[in-house]
Amino acid sequence: MIDILGSLESGEKYSLRMDGLPYAIELPYVYIDKEEGRFKMVSLNLVGQTRLNRDIGRLLARKITSVFPDLTGIGVLTVVEKALQLSQVVSQELDLDAMAVAYNRIKPHMEAARRPVIQVAVDNIATSAKSGFLYMYERDMNLLAQATRGVIIIDDVVSSGSTIAALSSLVEEAAQLAGLATPPDILGVFCVAKEGENNPFFTTRIHSLARLPQPERVNG
């Protein structure tokens, strides 16, 4: 087995296995405080994990090409920060020139005072805050506007679908700013793992490599 943090994480662990990966990954349980209470959940943190991003990224790229053998006219969208390294590996494996990125804050390079920047609210179980925002700036908007066949989203973990809903809203607003009559369709979501049970109100097709247990509300 491989510890995702090189045996540097203490406490209780969850063993994650996925088809095509020749080893199990030991993931730590973490406790997240939200207004609704305290939640115990498995933490899949790929930031800085070179080997895991490489191995899992290759598996995810294969899954994408099994669904979309021809990616002509399809845009790729991801979100910082945990999915960014993974998405870069996937994009390189797919020989893509660029992908669109949604940010969790406004960066200086966006030049928000003189360039278009859009934002949408998002509520995520993996954060202690009740809600936050995702941002997109000019370059990424233009990339999505060129996605004539639609957009696929790459993420690390999909649980409630709130992040995906926010990304879909960003695509819609980007299309509106670009003067498109209709926004590109969200063709599917490709992620490392789905977390918990399926959300019956979430209709976008999710393609995952594994499943994580549902976050558990705990006392104390």
C-alpha positions in Angstrom: 0.0 0.0 0.0 1.0 3.6 -0.5 0.2 6.3 2.0 -0.9 9.4 0.0 1.3 11.6 2.2 4.3 9.2 2.4 3.4 8.0 5.9 3.4 11.5 7.2 -0.3 11.5 8.2 -1.4 10.2 11.6 -4.7 8.8 12.7 -7.3 6.5 11.1 -7.0 5.7 7.4 -9.2 4.5 4.6 -7.8 2.1 2.0 -8.8 3.2 -1.5 -8.5 0.8 -4.5 -9.3 1.4 -8.1 -9.2 -0.7 -11.2 -6.0 -0.3 -13.1 -4.0 1.0 -10.2 -1.6 -1.7 -8.9 -1.6 -0.5 -5.3 -4.0 0.7 -2.7 -3.9 4.3 -1.4 -4.1 5.0 2.3 -6.2 8.1 2.8 -6.6 9.9 6.2 -9.9 10.6 7.8 -10.4 14.3 8.6 -13.0 16.3 10.6 -14.6 19.3 9.0 -16.6 21.8 11.1 -19.6 23.4 9.3 -22.6 25.3 10.5 -24.6 22.1 10.3 -22.2 20.3 12.6 -18.9 18.3 12.5 -18.3 15.8 9.7 -15.9 12.9 9.4 -14.8 12.3 5.9 -12.0 10.7 3.8 -9.5 13.2 2.5 -8.2 12.7 -1.0 -5.6 15.4 -1.4 -3.6 15.1 -4.6 -1.7 18.3 -4.2 2.1 17.6 -4.5 1.5 13.9 -5.0 3.6 13.4 -8.2 3.2 9.7 -8.5 -0.5 9.6 -7.8 -1.3 12.4 -10.2 0.7 10.7 -12.9 -0.8 7.2 -12.4 -4.3 8.3 -11.7 -4.2 11.0 -14.5 -3.3 8.3 -17.0 -6.2 6.2 -15.9 -8.6 9.1 -16.2 -7.3 10.0 -19.6 -8.0 6.5 -20.8 -11.5 6.7 -19.4 -12.1 10.0 -21.3 -10.9 8.6 -24.6 -13.1 5.5 -24.1 -16.1 7.8 -24.0 -14.8 10.5 -26.4 -12.3 9.0 -28.9 -12.3 12.3 -30.8 -11.9 15.4 -28.7 -12.1 17.8 -31.5 -14.2 20.8 -30.5 -14.5 19.6 -26.9 -13.2 22.0 -24.1 -11.8 20.8 -20.8 -12.6 22.7 -17.6 -11.1 22.1 -14.1 -11.0 23.9 -10.8 -8.1 24.9 -8.5 -6.5 23.8 -6.5 -6.7 20.1 -5.7 -7.6 19.0 -9.2 -5.2 21.2 -11.1 -2.1 18.9 -11.1 -4.3 15.9 -12.0 -5.9 17.8 -14.8 -2.6 18.9 -16.2 -1.5 15.2 -16.4 -4.8 14.3 -18.1 -4.4 17.1 -20.6 -0.9 16.1 -21.4 -1.9 12.5 -21.9 -4.7 13.7 -24.3 -2.3 16.0 -26.1 -4.4 19.0 -25.5 -2.9 22.5 -26.0 -4.8 24.1 -23.1 -7.6 23.7 -20.6 -9.9 26.2 -18.9 -9.4 26.8 -15.2 -11.8 28.1 -12.5 -10.1 29.8 -9.6 -11.1 30.1 -5.9 -10.1 33.8 -5.7 -9.3 36.7 -8.0 -5.6 36.7 -9.0 -3.5 39.7 -10.0 -2.9 38.4 -13.5 -6.7 38.5 -14.2 -6.5 42.3 -14.2 -10.1 42.5 -13.0 -10.2 46.3 -13.2 -9.8 46.2 -17.0 -10.6 42.6 -18.1 -13.8 40.6 -17.8 -14.0 38.3 -14.7 -17.0 36.3 -13.7 -17.9 34.7 -10.4 -20.4 32.3 -9.0 -21.1 31.0 -5.5 -20.4 27.5 -4.5 -21.0 25.5 -1.3 -18.6 22.6 -0.6 -18.7 20.0 2.1 -14.9 19.8 2.0 -14.5 23.4 3.3 -15.3 24.8 6.7 -16.9 27.9 5.1 -20.6 27.9 4.3 -20.0 29.1 0.8 -17.3 30.6 -1.4 -16.9 31.7 -5.0 -15.4 30.4 -8.2 -13.9 32.9 -10.7 -13.0 32.8 -14.3 -11.2 35.3 -16.4 -10.8 36.3 -20.0 -8.5 33.6 -21.3 -10.5 30.7 -19.9 -13.8 32.3 -21.1 -12.4 32.4 -24.6 -11.3 28.8 -24.4 -14.8 27.7 -23.4 -16.4 29.8 -26.1 -14.4 27.8 -28.7 -15.8 24.5 -27.4 -18.2 23.9 -30.3 -19.1 20.3 -29.3 -19.3 20.9 -25.5 -17.3 20.8 -22.3 -16.0 18.1 -20.1 -15.1 18.7 -16.4 -12.2 17.1 -14.6 -12.3 17.1 -10.8 -10.8 15.0 -8.0 -13.9 14.2 -5.9 -17.6 14.7 -6.7 -20.0 14.6 -3.8 -23.1 16.8 -3.7 -22.4 18.2 -7.1 -22.3 21.8 -5.9 -18.9 22.5 -7.5 -20.0 21.0 -10.8 -23.2 23.2 -10.7 -21.0 26.3 -10.1 -18.7 25.3 -13.0 -21.8 24.9 -15.3 -22.9 28.4 -14.3 -19.5 29.7 -15.2 -19.8 28.1 -18.7 -23.2 29.7 -19.2 -21.9 33.1 -18.2 -18.8 32.8 -20.3 -21.0 31.9 -23.3 -23.2 34.9 -22.7 -20.3 37.3 -22.6 -18.9 35.8 -25.8 -22.3 36.5 -27.5 -23.1 32.8 -28.0 -26.8 32.0 -28.6 -26.6 28.9 -26.4 -23.8 27.8 -24.0 -21.7 24.7 -24.7 -23.3 21.5 -23.2 -21.6 19.9 -20.2 -20.9 16.5 -21.8 -19.8 14.8 -18.6 -17.7 14.9 -15.5 -14.6 12.8 -15.1 -13.3 12.4 -11.5 -11.1 10.2 -9.4 -13.9 9.3 -7.0 -17.5 9.8 -6.3 -18.3 10.4 -2.6 -21.4 8.9 -1.0 -24.7 8.2 -2.6 -25.8 9.5 -6.0 -27.6 12.9 -5.8 -31.0 12.3 -7.6 -31.2 16.0 -8.6 -27.8 15.9 -10.3 -28.3 14.9 -13.9 -24.8 15.4 -15.4 -23.1 12.1 -16.3 -20.3 11.3 -13.9 -17.5 9.0 -14.8 -15.3 8.0 -11.8 -12.5 5.6 -11.1 -13.5 4.8 -7.5 -16.0 5.6 -4.7 -15.4 7.1 -1.3 -17.8 6.7 1.7 -20.4 9.3 2.5 -19.2 12.0 4.9 -20.5 11.1 8.4 -21.9 13.6 10.8 -20.3 13.1 14.3 -20.8 14.5 17.8 -18.2 16.6 19.5 
